[in-house]
Amino acid sequence: MAAIKVAVHGAQGKMGQEVINAVARSADLAVVGAVDKKPGAGFLTLPDGKGRVPYSGDLRAVLLESQPQVLVDFSVAEASIAAARAAASLGVNLVIGTTGLSQDNIREIETLCSQRQIGAVVAPNFALGAVVMIHLARTASKYFDYAEIVEMHHENKKDAPSGTAIATAQAMLEARGKPFQHPPTEKQTLAGTRGGEHGGIAIHSMRVRGLNAHQEIVFGDLGQTLTIRHDSINRESFMPGVLTAIREVVRRKGLVYGLDRLLGL
Ligand SMILES: NC(=O)c1ccc[n+]([C@@H]2O[C@H](COP(=O)([O-])OP(=O)(O)OC[C@H]3O[C@@H](n4cnc5c(N)ncnc54)[C@H](O)[C@@H]3O)[C@@H](O)[C@H]2O)c1
């Protein structure tokens, strides 16, 4: 079967480069074009001697020249929605990982899909393991009365707790339908040591050099605990999710929001 032709928007970025490598190394996929606002030469040399492809700041020109079936976008929100419009107008399917899209943006992408009869996968988190972790946590939440989350990230992460920790807690509460038990600590000799609390779930944030992105959910009840843990070692962790989305989006029409929905979780 012919390889699925992929163009990458945000190709100069950390995620864009990771996507180019992952797609180029997949036998059933091919990088045919690259776009970034600051491209170097007019072409991009692919890894493993796979030749070179058009590379420019002009998305429409690259799409017309390279004729991709899928545009993968990891850029910034404003650029992402402009790219979605341009790709949709040429009937190119979309895989969007850029974060910060508004609800209006998502609705517009959904409309573009039905107007242009294309498929789109938009996922703020392409880490397969993180999505499965949340799915498992949802299931466990029905059976345990106590749960705490420890999220661990590198020292430069700007926010706390992580978006994934909040999303996990939210999903756990929705699945359970009531708060978890959160026994009050009578004497806390160091403020904050019990973490933040959301629906009875204590959330603890560690920021340590050497870590990347990790999370543990510890469930407990009489005489037992159950721990679910996910470790993301580097940006490669997003690639199985992105590659799955590319393979799926050419077979569907319409918008799928979230890797969990794409996987049917
Ligand atoms: N969905 C996920 O799982 C996931 C994972 C990691 C990062 N992200 C998101 O992906 C996005 C990119 O992350 P990154 O770490 O690669 O950032 P980055 O800053 O390294 O890369 C962004 C790239 O987009 C390019 N760009 C900006 N404006 C552009 C424009 N108008 N036209 C073309 N290119 C433009 C920049 O030049 C840059 O090369 C961010 O929104 C980030 O939050 C999502």
The ligand as a MOL file (V3000), in Angstrom:
LIG
                    3D

  0  0  0     0  0            999 V3000
M  V30 BEGIN CTAB
M  V30 COUNTS 44 48 0 0 0
M  V30 BEGIN ATOM
M  V30 1 N -0.5200 17.5570 22.1160 0
M  V30 2 C 0.5770 17.1690 22.7410 0
M  V30 3 O 0.7150 16.0320 23.1880 0
M  V30 4 C 1.7160 18.1480 22.8620 0
M  V30 5 C 2.9540 17.7320 23.3250 0
M  V30 6 C 3.9970 18.6620 23.3760 0
M  V30 7 C 3.7720 19.9770 22.9590 0
M  V30 8 N 2.5350 20.3300 22.5300 0 CHG=1
M  V30 9 C 2.2520 21.6810 22.0190 0
M  V30 10 O 2.8000 21.7640 20.7020 0
M  V30 11 C 3.1190 23.1110 20.4100 0
M  V30 12 C 4.5670 23.2160 19.9440 0
M  V30 13 O 5.4230 22.8080 20.9890 0
M  V30 14 P 7.0230 22.8210 20.8180 0
M  V30 15 O 7.5970 22.4160 22.1250 0
M  V30 16 O 7.3910 22.0740 19.5970 0 CHG=-1
M  V30 17 O 7.2570 24.3880 20.5920 0
M  V30 18 P 8.4070 25.0990 19.7530 0
M  V30 19 O 8.3870 26.5340 20.1750 0
M  V30 20 O 9.6760 24.3410 19.8660 0
M  V30 21 O 7.9130 24.9770 18.2290 0
M  V30 22 C 6.8900 25.7480 17.6580 0
M  V30 23 C 7.2470 25.9850 16.2020 0
M  V30 24 O 6.1440 26.6300 15.5610 0
M  V30 25 C 6.6880 27.5990 14.6790 0
M  V30 26 N 5.7230 28.6390 14.3790 0
M  V30 27 C 5.2660 29.6290 15.1780 0
M  V30 28 N 4.4340 30.4390 14.5020 0
M  V30 29 C 4.3570 29.9380 13.2390 0
M  V30 30 C 3.6670 30.3420 12.0780 0
M  V30 31 N 2.8920 31.4440 12.0620 0
M  V30 32 N 3.7930 29.5960 10.9620 0
M  V30 33 C 4.5880 28.5040 10.9450 0
M  V30 34 N 5.2870 28.0780 12.0200 0
M  V30 35 C 5.1650 28.7930 13.1560 0
M  V30 36 C 7.8900 28.1820 15.4320 0
M  V30 37 O 8.7950 28.8390 14.5520 0
M  V30 38 C 8.4750 26.9180 16.0440 0
M  V30 39 O 9.4340 26.3200 15.1960 0
M  V30 40 C 2.8120 23.8920 21.6890 0
M  V30 41 O 1.4970 24.4170 21.5890 0
M  V30 42 C 2.8510 22.8240 22.7710 0
M  V30 43 O 2.0960 23.1470 23.9090 0
M  V30 44 C 1.5180 19.4520 22.4690 0
M  V30 END ATOM
M  V30 BEGIN BOND
M  V30 1 1 1 2
M  V30 2 2 2 3
M  V30 3 1 2 4
M  V30 4 1 4 5
M  V30 5 2 4 44
M  V30 6 2 5 6
M  V30 7 1 6 7
M  V30 8 2 7 8
M  V30 9 1 8 9
M  V30 10 1 8 44
M  V30 11 1 9 10
M  V30 12 1 9 42
M  V30 13 1 10 11
M  V30 14 1 11 12
M  V30 15 1 11 40
M  V30 16 1 12 13
M  V30 17 1 13 14
M  V30 18 2 14 15
M  V30 19 1 14 16
M  V30 20 1 14 17
M  V30 21 1 17 18
M  V30 22 2 18 19
M  V30 23 1 18 20
M  V30 24 1 18 21
M  V30 25 1 21 22
M  V30 26 1 22 23
M  V30 27 1 23 24
M  V30 28 1 23 38
M  V30 29 1 24 25
M  V30 30 1 25 26
M  V30 31 1 25 36
M  V30 32 1 26 27
M  V30 33 1 26 35
M  V30 34 2 27 28
M  V30 35 1 28 29
M  V30 36 1 29 30
M  V30 37 2 29 35
M  V30 38 1 30 31
M  V30 39 2 30 32
M  V30 40 1 32 33
M  V30 41 2 33 34
M  V30 42 1 34 35
M  V30 43 1 36 37
M  V30 44 1 36 38
M  V30 45 1 38 39
M  V30 46 1 40 41
M  V30 47 1 40 42
M  V30 48 1 42 43
M  V30 END BOND
M  V30 END CTAB
M  END
